[in-house]
Amino acid sequence: MVTAAGHYFAVEGFSHNSRCVIALTVVFQGNMSLEEVQEVWFKQAVNARHQDGFNQFRYPELQQYLTSWMGFKFWKSDPKFHIKNHVTHYKPDDSISSFNEADLHNLHEYLHNTPFPPKRSPWDVLVVRNYQSETLQEVTRSRKVKPMTLVAFRFHHCLADGYSIQQVLVEGVLGTPVNAIPRPSPSLIEPQSKSHQLLRVLATPYRMFYDAAHFLEMGFGNIPWIVRDKEKAWMQVVSLTPMIPVNSIKNIKNSQNVSFTSVLISAITGAVRKLLLKKEFSFDGCRMPTVFALPLSNHPHKLRNHFTLAYMDIPLEEDNPITRLERCNKILLNSKRSSLPILCRYMMILYGSSFHWMVRLFTKNRMIPLGITNFPGLDVQIGLPGRVCLEVCGSAGPAAGCAGKIS
């Protein structure tokens, strides 16, 4: 049966549109053939087995598709599964003579706007040979990395979250030990005394009622960029930023005594504000309700969605970058202290394993125009034997329901 959190993303019916997609493009040194990628992916991921004596598949969902029975969602084995149906060239005849950084944007839009075929597991791997990147050539000039191969991975979010996909790629395909992957270990609140912890537990039912009422109030606010599903054009637009060094974010974090996530949220808030000012929007009385994913601890070593959600209003009206960062950090802390992440997690469990129409009724996003998600990279060099990994670029689509519009 599809897990509770998986149901949250499966409601969109992704054979018709594929909005909630996690896409990764990985650049390897050297030219890799399609057959080489097919062989490695099949052996290291699709056909990977548990070493526990039972010889079961580690990631069985890669050979299964979603089906409904009596209103419930289940994974069903694909009797016609073949690796050649999932691992292909980006262009059918491999006619691309060259592919550069400017084409990367179009590739990500293709990954997010192409429906998955029915009755197939919702994932694809696309191979692009002769990839050219002036940025990588500049960074790795001494390595003489020409030629390069770009491999694009596309997963529907109902299969797994970013950490699970990272595990499949890094541990399974690239052969890096799983302990090299940073596991989620969130701390929702700062350490407290036992008396404070007891008071917090006793107040939780009342806080849930208050937080839920405040959240539902979003649906009646003045939010001009919320768009109903019937008014949407389902074409997704993808924008890729230049690479931002992690050390730069850490330096800001340490100098301002805020969290890493707060720096990211503040930067996104500034970018949204800049776009709205360009479109001559007024911030008076308007809000930008925002959802961001919170990974849960004890993430299982399998394809799973293991997270909850938190909500906040980003300070669009704040024009001072330092003040905006401080406010984002404070708002983020308050959001983590909220009972909504707990409430959201239990709602996923309660309704995620119930009838599919109940999932659509209770989990479809109607009020949130902005979503934020991120997960950390690795501190170790990864790659295939003789194939160094040079770059990883990721993008993610929104969940079903409101995703906002700025026109």
N, C-alpha and C positions, 0 to 999 in steps of 0.2 A: 504494500500500500504506500502511496505517496505520503511523505512525512508532512507534519503540520506546517512547518515553515515553507516547504516546497509547494504546498497548496496555494500559499500566498501569491506565488509567481505564476502558477499554472492556470490561473483564472482567465488569462487573456486569449487562450485558444491560438497558440503560436503557429499553427499551420496556415493561418490567414495573415497574421502580422506577427512580427517578432520584436516587440518593443523592448522587453526586459532581457537583454543579451549582455553577457560579459565577453569582451573581445580583447585578445592579446596578440600583438605582433612581435615576433622574436627574430632578431637578425643574427645569423651564424656566419662565421668565417668560411669561405670556400663555397663552391657550387655543389649543392646537394640535389640528387635526382629525386623524382617523385617516388620511385620504387624504394629508395633509401629511407625516405620519410615514412612511407607506408609500413615498411618492415620494422623500423624502430618503434613507431607509435603502436602498432599491433602487438609487438612482443612485450614492450615495457608498460603499456597502459591497458589496452583492450583485453589482452590475454594474460595479464598479471594475476598470479595466484597467491593465496595465503600460504605461508609456510607453517601450517599448524597440523598437518596430517590429513586434513579434509580436502585439500586441493581446490578450494572454492575460489571463484573470481573475486579479486579485490575490489573491482569497480564494475559490478554487473550491470549497472544502469547504462553503461556505454553501449550495451547490446540490447537495450530495451526501449520501448516507446510507451507513451501514456495512453491509457484506455480508460473508459468509464464503464461502471457496472452498478446498477441500482443507485445511481446518483453519487457513487464514490469514485475516486481516482486511484488507479493502480498502475504499476509498472508491469509490462508484458514483454516477454522475449520476442525478438524480431527473428522469425524463421528464415528470412531472406537477407540476414545481415551479411555484409561483405565490406571489408576495409576500403575497397575501391569506391564505394558509394559515399564515403565520408572524407577520405583524404584524396584531394584532387588538385589539379593546377587551378590557379586563379582564373585563367582563361582556358577554355576547353582544349585548344590546340597548342597551348604554351607558346602563343605567338608574340609575347611581350619581348621585344628586343632589349629594352632597358626600362627600369622602374626606379624612380628616385623619391626623395623626401616629399616633393610636391604631390606625388601620386598616393602617398600614404593616407592623406585625408580622405580621398575618394574610396580607398580600400575599406577604411573603417565605416564609412557611410554604407558601403555595400554590405558589410557584415551585419549592420544593424537594421537594414531595410529589406533584406532578402528572407522570405518565409522559409521555414524548415519544411521539408517534404513530409507528408502525412505517413504515419506508421513507420517512422524511423526515429532512432534516438536523436534528440535535439542537440547535436554538436557537429562541427565541421572543422577540418584542417585544410588550409589552402597553401600551396607552395608557389613562391615567386622567385625565379632565378634571376641572376644578373642585377641584383639590387645595388643602387648607387646612392651614396650619402656623403656629401661634402663635410658634414659635421663629424661623422665617424672617421672619415679619412684624416681630418685635422686632429682629432683626439688620439687616433691610433696610427699616426703616420709612420712611426718606427716599426710597426708590426707588418706593414705591407699586406693589408687584409684583402686586397682585391683578389678574386671576385667575392661577392657576398650573396647569401640566400636569405630571403625573408619567409618565415613560416607564420601564417595567421591561424590562430585558434579561436573558435567561436562556440560558446556554450550558452544554452538558455539557462536562466537563473533558477528554474525549477529543479535542475539537476544538482546544483551545488552552489555554495558561496565562493568568494574569492580565495579564502584560505584553503578550501578543499581543492580547487583548481590549481592553486600554487603547489600543493602537495603532489598532485598527479604529475605535473610538469617537472618539478624539481627532483622529487624523490624517485618517481617512477621512470620518467623518460630520460632525464639527465643524470640519474644515478647518484645525486647528492644525498647523503644521509638525512633522514627526517629531522634529526635534532638540530640541523643547521637552519631549519625554518622557524622563524619567530612565531610562537604559538600565542593566541590571544589570551591575555591575562588582565582584563580590565578591572579597574578599581572605581566603582561608581561613586563612592564617597570617601572622604578623608577618614583616617582612623579616629574612633570615638571611644569614650569610656563606656563601661558596661551599663551604667545608668542611662547614658544617652542612647545606647543601642536598644535598651528596653523601652524607653519612651518612643523611639522611632517605630518599633514593632507595634506598640499599642496604638499609635496614631495612624498607622498605615491604612486601615479601612476608611477612616475619615479623609485622609489625604487623597486616596484613590477617587473618592466621590468628587472632591474639589477639583483635582487635576483633570478628571474626565469632563466635568462641566466646563472648565476653562477651555479644554481642547475642542469640544463640540461648538463652543461659541465662535470658533474660527469660521464655521460654515455660514455664519450670518454677518460676518464683517465686510468691510469695504475692501475687497481684494480684486482689483480690475484685471489682473493677469491670469485669473483662473478661467479656464475654458472647458465647456462641456464636451463630452466625447463626440456628440453629433456634429459639433462645429470644427472638429480638428481635421487637419490634413495629417495623415499618418506617416508621412515622410519625416524621418528623423535627421536632424542636422548635427553633424559632429564637428567639433573644433578641437584641435590638438595644440597644446602650448609647447614652446621650446622646453628642453630639459632644464629642470631647476635642481641644482645640487642640494642634496639632503643636508649637507653641512651648513648651507646658507639658512635653511629653516631652523636648524638647531641653534645657530648663533643668535637668531632673533628670539627664539624661545628662551634661551639662557639669559640674554641681556634684559629681557622684559619680565622674566620670572612668570611665564605662562606655560601652557601645555603645547605640545606639538600640534595637536588637532586644532587648538585655538588659532594658531598662526594660519593654518590652511583655511579655516572658516572665515577669518578676517580677510584673507586675500581674495576669497571667492566673493565675499560681501562687497569688497571694493570694486571687483570686476563687474558685478551686477549693478552696483550704483553707477558706475561709469557708463554702462550700456543704457540704463534708464535715463540718465542725464542727456545722453546723445539723442534719445528718442523724445526728449522734452516731457518726460513724465514728472508729475508732482508727487512728493512724498507725504503731503499733508493728509493725515488720517488714514494712510494706507499701510498695510503690513505685508510682510513676506514670510508667511509660515514655512518653516523648513524642517525637513525630517533628515536625520542622519543615523546610519547603522551603527549599533554597538555590538561588537563581537562578544560572545560569551566564553567563559573559561571552560576548560576540559573539552576542547573541540575534538570530536571523534576523528580517527584516521580513516575516513571513508568519504564518499561523495554525500555531503549533507549541507543543508542550510542551518547554521547554528548561530543565531544572532537575535537581537531584539532591536527596537526602534526608540529613538528619543526625539523630542520636538523642541523647537525654539523659534523665536522671531528674531531674525538678523537685523542689526541696527543700520538700516539703509540710510537713515537721515544723517548719520555721523560722517563728517568729511575729514576729520583729523585721523590719520592712520594709527597713531599711538593710542589715542582715546578709543578708536574703534576696536583695536586689538584687545585692550583692557576690558571693554564691554563684552566682546565676544567670549573672552575667557570666563568672565563672571556669569554670563548667560549659559555657557556650556556647563559650568559647575552646577548651576541651579537646575538645568535640564537633567543632569545625571542624578541629582538628589530627588527629582520628581518620581512619583510612583508610576508614571506612564510607561517606562520601560518594563516594569514588572507586569503591569496590566496588559500591555501589548503582547508580552511573551505568553501569558496564560490564555489570551484570546486566540493566539495562533494555535496553541495546543487544543483549545476547546473547539473552535470552529474549523481549524485546519483539517481535523480528522472527521469532520461531519459531512453532510450532504454538500455537493458541489455548489448548489444554488445558495446555500447558507454562507459559503466562503465568499461568493461574489457579493452577497448582501452586506457582509460585515467587514470585509478586508479591502474592498475596492476604494482606492484613494479618490476622495471628492474635494479635499480641502487644501492639499499641499502642492504649491507650484514649484518648489525647489527641493531637490534631494541631494545629499552629500554622502559620499562613501570613499574610503581609502583603506589600504592595508600596506604594511611595511615591506620593503624589499629585503634582499639578503646581504649579508656581510661577507659572503664567500663567492669566489669565481665559479660560474656554472658553465656547462657546455657538454657536448657529446665528444666521444673519443676522436681527437683530431679536429674537432669543430668547436672553437671558442665562441661563447655567446657574447655578442658585442653590445646589444641594446634590447630593451623590452619596453614596449609602449602599450598602454591599456586604455580602454574606454568602456563605459557601462551605460545601458539604457534605463529608462524609468520603469517603475511598476505600472500596472494597469490603472487607468483613471487619470485624474488631473495631473498634468505636468507643466502647465502654464504656457503663456504665449506673450511675447513682446514683439509687436509689429510696428 
